[in-house]
Amino acid sequence: MALGDEDPPLLAPPPTTDGSGANLSRSVEKALDEAAATGILNLSNRKLRDFPRAAGNHDLSDVTRADLSKNRLSEVPDEVCQFISLEVLNLYHNCVRTIPASIGNLQSLTYLNVSRSHLCALPAYLCCLPLKVLIVSNNKLTALPKDIGCFPQLRELDVSCNEIQRLPPQIGNLESLRELNVRRNQLDCLPEEISELPLVRLDFSCNKITRIPVCYRHLRHLQNILLDNNPLQSPPAQVCTKGKIHIFKYLNIEACRAVPDLTDFHQVIHPQGFSSCFSSDSCPSRGLNGLDSGFNSVDSGSKRWSGNESADEFTDLSLRMMELSQEQRQLRDSQQPRRTENGGTGEADFEQIDFIDSSVNEDNEVAAPEPPGSRHHHNPPQDQRRERSSSSPDKGGLLRDGEGKRRPDTLQIWQERERQSQNQAGERRER
């Protein structure tokens, strides 16, 4: 039995008859009386070809449920389309060929079962009803209307056992759809728009489908998927027989294979001029599964960074290196000979002055101002400048060391030393 072929809930079982016309007429009258009192009309299995004329003698405006299943009705009765309070209409196992436009009056209808009839098409105006369940299985439908996506509240759609060849992409607009049954049709493909639905149950068995779209892996609410009796190639049959979990694993793998090759992927993620640890030189054995952003990593510190490292460690290290360099320079200065009062080589004094001024070009050299207490302003002799120039064996090395002395934290110390040296030079010239 196809899904939805059973009678809707809360409908009383049909009364028994002895086959005589009199008893059948009395049973119909009794059903109409009960419908006027309870709001539930049960005319199932009465061999009716038309809606009973006696219904005009009863007030059925409050009927909310009508069961006309297992009769011989060729169309939906116009009398039923006037029950404006109707919520459930069951026309299962009739001979219905058409659905009248007057069904649009049923703006409270949420359940419609027209299965096992002779419908060849679904009219577009049917899609204007606030249906939550639509069952039209076992008919002669060859297509679904493009307006099928206009059901804002539809939760279950059963179009099984028809002759449908293609599902319209508008089916992806059924934002509330939970169950979709397209079993035993002539479908050769599934629209990708179905992946956007919150489906819980999907049945497309007994069709001609060869491939499940990779995007169906996004059906995260799906609990049951029925796909037997299809010539499936992707996923292959041995995967489909293992169940939903293996099917979704296969789709995820196929999605990964669809990603561009690792070189293009690398260029997209890491623009040109941006260093990366994914190159073949640094990690040739790594694949796509081994990609690592480097965040909170502990290995290969030269090419990774860690969010747990403190910036204070780098500051302390810089200060310690600066102190060590200052100690080395002080030790070197103490080992050099100093000028005495009665004369001397004076190498230490001249070297200290040249050490600071060595970054200045000799041709563009500007004389340092004399201290305020000096009486005379004399430029140093040219021979002294040459001596200072020759006293530095490695001018490039001095330049490199001088860069550290121009840092903000040591600039004041070296400026003070320069002023002391200039004062000493001025005193020597006065003598």
C-alpha positions as CSV (number, residue, x, y, z in Angstrom):
1,M,0.0,0.0,0.0
2,A,1.4,3.4,-1.0
3,L,2.0,6.1,1.5
4,G,-1.3,8.0,2.3
5,D,-3.6,5.3,0.9
6,E,-5.0,4.6,4.4
7,D,-7.9,6.6,5.6
8,P,-7.3,9.9,7.4
9,P,-7.4,9.8,11.2
10,L,-10.4,10.6,13.4
11,L,-12.9,9.3,10.8
12,A,-15.5,6.8,11.9
13,P,-15.6,3.4,10.1
14,P,-18.2,3.1,7.4
15,P,-21.6,1.6,8.5
16,T,-22.4,-2.0,7.3
17,T,-25.2,-2.5,4.7
18,D,-27.1,-5.5,3.5
19,G,-26.9,-4.4,-0.1
20,S,-30.5,-3.2,-0.4
21,G,-31.1,0.3,-1.7
22,A,-33.4,1.1,1.2
23,N,-30.8,0.3,3.8
24,L,-28.1,2.3,1.8
25,S,-30.4,5.3,1.6
26,R,-31.1,5.1,5.4
27,S,-27.3,4.8,6.1
28,V,-26.7,7.9,4.0
29,E,-29.4,9.9,5.8
30,K,-27.9,8.8,9.1
31,A,-24.4,9.9,8.0
32,L,-25.8,13.3,7.0
33,D,-27.5,13.7,10.4
34,E,-24.3,12.8,12.3
35,A,-22.3,15.2,10.1
36,A,-24.7,18.1,11.0
37,A,-24.2,17.3,14.7
38,T,-20.5,16.4,14.9
39,G,-18.9,18.2,11.9
40,I,-17.6,14.8,10.5
41,L,-19.1,13.5,7.3
42,N,-18.5,9.8,6.5
43,L,-19.8,8.6,3.2
44,S,-17.0,6.0,2.5
45,N,-17.8,2.9,0.5
46,R,-21.4,3.8,-0.4
47,K,-21.0,3.2,-4.2
48,L,-21.9,6.8,-4.8
49,R,-21.6,8.3,-8.3
50,D,-22.8,11.7,-7.3
51,F,-23.1,13.6,-4.0
52,P,-26.4,12.8,-2.2
53,R,-29.2,15.2,-3.0
54,A,-30.5,14.8,0.5
55,A,-27.5,16.8,1.8
56,G,-29.5,19.9,0.9
57,N,-31.9,19.2,3.8
58,H,-29.1,19.4,6.4
59,D,-26.9,22.2,7.6
60,L,-23.3,21.0,6.7
61,S,-21.6,24.4,6.9
62,D,-19.7,23.4,10.0
63,V,-18.3,20.2,8.5
64,T,-14.5,20.0,9.0
65,R,-13.8,16.4,7.8
66,A,-15.3,14.6,4.8
67,D,-14.5,11.1,3.8
68,L,-15.8,10.2,0.3
69,S,-13.3,7.4,-0.3
70,K,-14.1,4.1,-2.2
71,N,-16.9,5.4,-4.2
72,R,-17.4,6.1,-8.0
73,L,-17.2,9.8,-8.1
74,S,-15.8,11.2,-11.4
75,E,-15.0,14.6,-10.0
76,V,-14.8,16.5,-6.8
77,P,-18.4,17.4,-5.9
78,D,-19.3,21.1,-6.0
79,E,-21.3,20.7,-2.9
80,V,-18.2,19.7,-0.9
81,C,-16.4,22.7,-2.3
82,Q,-19.0,24.9,-0.4
83,F,-18.0,23.5,3.0
84,I,-15.8,26.6,3.9
85,S,-14.8,25.1,7.2
86,L,-13.5,21.9,5.7
87,E,-10.0,20.9,6.8
88,V,-9.7,17.2,5.7
89,L,-11.0,15.8,2.4
90,N,-10.4,12.2,1.5
91,L,-11.3,11.1,-2.1
92,Y,-9.1,8.0,-2.1
93,H,-10.1,5.3,-4.6
94,N,-12.6,7.1,-6.8
95,C,-12.7,7.9,-10.5
96,V,-11.8,11.6,-10.2
97,R,-10.6,13.0,-13.5
98,T,-10.8,16.7,-12.8
99,I,-10.6,19.1,-9.9
100,P,-13.0,22.1,-10.2
101,A,-11.9,25.7,-9.7
102,S,-14.4,26.0,-6.9
103,I,-12.0,24.0,-4.6
104,G,-10.4,27.4,-4.1
105,N,-13.2,28.2,-1.7
106,L,-11.7,25.7,0.8
107,Q,-9.3,28.1,2.5
108,S,-9.1,26.0,5.6
109,L,-8.2,22.7,3.8
110,T,-4.9,21.2,5.1
111,Y,-5.3,17.6,4.0
112,L,-6.2,16.4,0.5
113,N,-6.1,12.8,-0.7
114,V,-7.0,12.2,-4.4
115,S,-4.9,9.0,-4.7
116,R,-5.9,6.0,-6.8
117,S,-8.0,7.9,-9.3
118,H,-7.7,9.0,-12.9
119,L,-6.1,12.5,-12.7
120,C,-3.9,13.4,-15.6
121,A,-2.8,16.9,-14.3
122,L,-2.9,19.0,-11.2
123,P,-4.5,22.4,-11.8
124,A,-2.5,25.5,-10.9
125,Y,-5.2,26.9,-8.7
126,L,-4.9,23.9,-6.4
127,C,-1.6,25.4,-5.3
128,C,-3.4,28.3,-3.7
129,L,-4.7,26.1,-0.9
130,P,-3.1,26.1,2.6
131,L,-2.4,22.4,2.3
132,K,0.0,20.6,4.6
133,V,-0.5,17.1,3.1
134,L,-1.1,16.4,-0.6
135,I,-1.5,12.8,-1.7
136,V,-2.0,12.2,-5.5
137,S,-0.4,8.8,-5.8
138,N,-1.6,6.1,-8.3
139,N,-2.9,8.5,-10.9
140,K,-1.8,9.3,-14.5
141,L,0.2,12.5,-13.8
142,T,3.0,13.1,-16.3
143,A,4.3,16.3,-14.7
144,L,3.8,18.6,-11.7
145,P,2.8,22.3,-12.2
146,K,5.4,25.0,-11.9
147,D,3.3,26.5,-9.2
148,I,4.0,23.5,-7.0
149,G,6.4,25.7,-5.0
150,C,3.5,28.0,-3.9
151,F,2.5,25.8,-1.0
152,P,4.0,27.7,1.9
153,Q,2.9,25.1,4.5
154,L,3.2,21.8,2.7
155,R,4.8,19.2,4.8
156,E,4.1,16.0,2.9
157,L,3.9,15.4,-0.9
158,D,3.1,12.0,-2.3
159,V,3.1,11.7,-6.1
160,S,4.2,8.0,-6.2
161,C,3.0,5.6,-8.9
162,N,2.5,8.1,-11.7
163,E,4.3,8.8,-15.0
164,I,6.3,11.8,-14.0
165,Q,9.5,12.2,-16.0
166,R,10.9,15.4,-14.5
167,L,10.5,17.3,-11.2
168,P,10.3,21.1,-11.6
169,P,13.1,23.1,-9.9
170,Q,10.4,25.1,-8.1
171,I,10.0,22.2,-5.8
172,G,12.9,23.7,-3.9
173,N,10.6,26.5,-2.7
174,L,8.7,24.2,-0.4
175,E,10.4,25.5,2.7
176,S,8.3,23.3,5.1
177,L,8.4,20.0,3.2
178,R,9.4,17.1,5.4
179,E,8.4,14.0,3.3
180,L,8.7,13.6,-0.4
181,N,7.6,10.4,-2.2
182,V,8.2,10.1,-5.9
183,R,8.4,6.3,-5.9
184,R,7.6,4.4,-9.1
185,N,7.7,7.1,-11.7
186,Q,9.9,7.6,-14.8
187,L,12.5,10.0,-13.3
188,D,16.0,9.8,-14.7
189,C,17.5,12.6,-12.5
190,L,16.8,14.5,-9.4
191,P,16.8,18.3,-9.2
192,E,19.6,19.8,-7.1
193,E,17.0,22.2,-5.5
194,I,15.8,19.3,-3.3
195,S,19.0,19.7,-1.3
196,E,17.6,23.0,0.1
197,L,14.6,21.3,1.7
198,P,14.4,20.2,5.3
199,L,13.5,16.7,4.3
200,V,13.2,13.9,6.9
201,R,12.1,11.2,4.5
202,L,12.9,10.8,0.8
203,D,11.7,8.0,-1.4
204,F,12.7,7.9,-5.1
205,S,12.8,4.1,-5.5
206,C,11.8,2.3,-8.6
207,N,12.9,5.0,-11.1
208,K,15.7,5.4,-13.6
209,I,18.0,7.5,-11.6
210,T,21.7,6.9,-12.1
211,R,23.2,9.6,-9.9
212,I,22.5,11.3,-6.6
213,P,23.6,14.9,-6.8
214,V,26.6,15.6,-4.5
215,C,24.8,18.6,-3.0
216,Y,22.3,16.1,-1.3
217,R,24.9,15.8,1.4
218,H,23.4,19.0,2.8
219,L,20.2,17.2,3.7
220,R,21.2,17.2,7.4
221,H,17.7,16.4,8.6
222,L,17.2,13.4,6.5
223,Q,16.5,10.2,8.4
224,N,15.1,7.8,5.8
225,I,16.2,7.5,2.2
226,L,14.7,4.9,-0.1
227,L,16.5,4.4,-3.4
228,D,16.2,0.7,-4.4
229,N,15.4,-0.4,-7.9
230,N,17.4,2.4,-9.6
231,P,20.4,1.9,-12.0
232,L,22.6,3.9,-9.7
233,Q,26.2,4.4,-10.6
234,S,27.1,7.2,-8.2
235,P,27.0,6.0,-5.4
236,P,27.4,2.5,-6.6
237,A,25.0,-0.2,-5.5
238,Q,27.4,-1.7,-3.0
239,V,27.5,1.6,-1.2
240,C,23.8,2.2,-1.3
241,T,23.0,-1.1,0.2
242,K,25.0,-0.2,3.4
243,G,22.6,2.6,4.3
244,K,22.3,6.3,4.6
245,I,25.6,6.9,6.6
246,H,27.7,5.3,3.8
247,I,25.8,7.1,1.1
248,F,26.6,10.5,2.7
249,K,30.2,9.5,3.2
250,Y,30.5,8.8,-0.4
251,L,28.9,12.1,-1.4
252,N,31.3,14.0,0.9
253,I,34.3,12.3,-0.7
254,E,32.9,13.2,-4.2
255,A,32.5,16.8,-3.0
256,C,36.2,16.8,-2.0
257,R,37.3,15.5,-5.4
258,A,35.3,18.2,-7.1
259,V,37.6,20.8,-5.4
260,P,40.3,22.3,-7.8
261,D,43.7,20.8,-7.6
262,L,45.9,21.6,-4.7
263,T,48.1,24.1,-6.7
264,D,45.1,26.2,-7.6
265,F,43.7,25.8,-4.1
266,H,47.0,27.1,-2.7
267,Q,46.9,30.1,-5.0
268,V,43.4,31.0,-4.0
269,I,44.1,30.8,-0.2
270,H,47.6,32.3,-0.3
271,P,48.0,35.3,-2.6
272,Q,51.3,36.0,-4.4
273,G,54.0,37.4,-2.1
274,F,52.6,35.6,0.9
275,S,54.9,32.9,2.4
276,S,53.3,29.5,2.9
277,C,54.4,26.2,4.6
278,F,52.4,24.2,2.0
279,S,55.1,24.3,-0.7
280,S,56.7,21.0,-1.9
281,D,60.1,22.2,-0.6
282,S,59.0,22.6,3.0
283,C,56.6,19.7,3.4
284,P,56.5,17.5,0.3
285,S,54.8,14.6,2.0
286,R,51.7,16.6,3.1
287,G,48.4,16.2,1.4
288,L,45.1,18.0,1.6
289,N,44.3,16.3,4.9
290,G,47.5,17.7,6.5
291,L,46.8,21.4,6.0
292,D,47.5,23.3,9.2
293,S,47.1,27.0,9.8
294,G,49.9,27.0,12.3
295,F,47.7,28.4,15.1
296,N,48.7,26.9,18.5
297,S,51.2,24.6,16.8
298,V,54.3,23.5,18.6
299,D,56.6,22.2,15.9
300,S,58.5,24.0,13.2
301,G,58.6,27.3,15.0
302,S,60.4,29.0,12.2
303,K,57.4,28.7,9.9
304,R,54.5,28.7,12.3
305,W,53.1,31.0,14.9
306,S,51.4,30.4,18.2
307,G,48.6,32.3,19.8
308,N,49.9,31.3,23.2
309,E,53.3,33.1,22.9
310,S,53.6,36.4,24.9
311,A,54.9,39.6,23.4
312,D,56.8,40.3,26.6
313,E,59.2,37.5,25.8
314,F,60.4,39.2,22.6
315,T,60.7,42.5,24.5
316,D,62.8,41.0,27.2
317,L,65.0,39.2,24.7
318,S,65.7,42.5,22.9
319,L,66.6,44.3,26.1
320,R,69.0,41.5,27.1
321,M,70.7,41.6,23.7
322,M,71.2,45.3,24.0
323,E,72.7,45.0,27.5
324,L,75.2,42.3,26.2
325,S,76.3,44.5,23.3
326,Q,76.8,47.5,25.7
327,E,78.9,45.3,28.0
328,Q,81.1,44.1,25.1
329,R,81.7,47.7,23.9
330,Q,82.6,48.9,27.4
331,L,85.0,46.0,27.8
332,R,86.6,46.8,24.4
333,D,87.0,50.5,25.3
334,S,88.6,49.6,28.7
335,Q,91.2,47.5,27.0
336,Q,92.4,50.3,24.6
337,P,95.1,52.8,25.8
338,R,94.0,56.2,27.1
339,R,95.6,59.6,26.6
340,T,97.6,60.8,29.5
341,E,98.0,64.4,30.7
342,N,101.5,64.7,29.2
343,G,100.5,63.2,25.8
344,G,99.9,59.8,24.3
345,T,98.5,58.0,21.4
346,G,95.0,59.2,21.9
347,E,93.6,56.2,19.9
348,A,90.7,55.6,22.2
349,D,89.4,59.2,22.1
350,F,89.7,59.5,18.4
351,E,88.2,56.1,17.8
352,Q,85.3,56.9,20.0
353,I,84.5,60.1,18.1
354,D,85.0,58.5,14.7
355,F,82.8,55.6,15.8
356,I,79.8,57.9,16.0
357,D,80.7,60.1,13.1
358,S,81.7,57.3,10.7
359,S,78.3,57.2,9.1
360,V,78.8,60.7,7.7
361,N,80.6,61.1,4.4
362,E,84.0,62.8,4.6
363,D,83.2,65.2,1.8
364,N,79.9,66.3,3.4
365,E,81.3,66.3,6.9
366,V,80.0,69.2,9.1
367,A,82.0,70.4,12.1
368,A,80.4,69.8,15.4
369,P,79.6,73.0,17.4
370,E,82.0,73.9,20.1
371,P,80.7,73.7,23.7
372,P,79.5,77.0,25.2
373,G,82.5,77.4,27.5
374,S,85.1,77.3,24.8
375,R,86.8,80.6,23.7
376,H,88.1,79.6,20.3
377,H,86.4,77.8,17.4
378,H,89.0,75.9,15.4
379,N,88.3,73.1,12.9
380,P,90.4,70.0,13.5
381,P,93.4,69.8,11.1
382,Q,93.1,67.8,8.0
383,D,95.8,65.4,9.1
384,Q,93.7,64.5,12.2
385,R,90.7,63.8,10.0
386,R,92.8,61.5,7.9
387,E,94.2,59.8,11.0
388,R,90.7,59.3,12.3
389,S,89.6,57.8,9.0
390,S,92.6,55.4,8.9
391,S,92.2,54.4,12.6
392,S,89.0,52.4,11.7
393,P,90.0,49.1,10.1
394,D,86.5,48.0,9.2
395,K,84.3,51.0,8.4
396,G,81.4,48.8,7.3
397,G,81.4,46.9,10.6
398,L,81.4,50.1,12.5
399,L,78.4,51.3,10.5
400,R,76.5,48.1,11.4
401,D,77.4,48.5,15.1
402,G,76.5,52.2,15.0
403,E,72.9,51.3,13.9
404,G,72.3,49.8,17.3
405,K,73.5,53.0,19.0
406,R,71.0,55.2,17.3
407,R,68.1,53.3,19.0
408,P,65.9,55.5,21.2
409,D,66.8,53.8,24.4
410,T,70.6,54.3,23.9
411,L,70.6,57.6,22.0
412,Q,70.8,59.8,25.1
413,I,73.8,57.8,26.5
414,W,75.8,58.2,23.3
415,Q,74.9,61.8,22.9
416,E,76.3,62.5,26.4
417,R,79.5,60.6,25.6
418,E,79.8,62.7,22.4
419,R,79.5,65.9,24.3
420,Q,82.2,64.8,26.8
421,S,84.5,63.8,24.0
422,Q,84.0,67.2,22.3
423,N,84.7,69.0,25.6
424,Q,88.0,67.0,26.1
425,A,89.0,67.8,22.5
426,G,88.4,71.5,23.1
427,E,90.4,71.5,26.3
428,R,93.4,69.9,24.5
429,R,93.3,72.5,21.8
430,E,93.3,75.3,24.4
431,R,96.4,73.8,26.0
